[in-house]
Amino acid sequence: MFVSWDYAKGSEGNHDAAAEALAKRLDWRGRWYGGGNADGSGNVYVCAGNVNDPAFIIGGVEG
């Protein structure tokens, strides 16, 4: 799977968009939160419950 780089979004926004595209493709629904690895080596996304400010939300059943 490829997601085009959008220079207007910056690095974090592009990583969020790629993770969202993957989650949609795999039909993973819920509230998604993004962050970095403890050693700074990459991005991590998790689907979690009722927490504020998700990186993105995919419609349907949350959780």
Helices and strands as residue ranges (DSSP letters): H 10-25, E 30-36, E 43-48, E 56-58
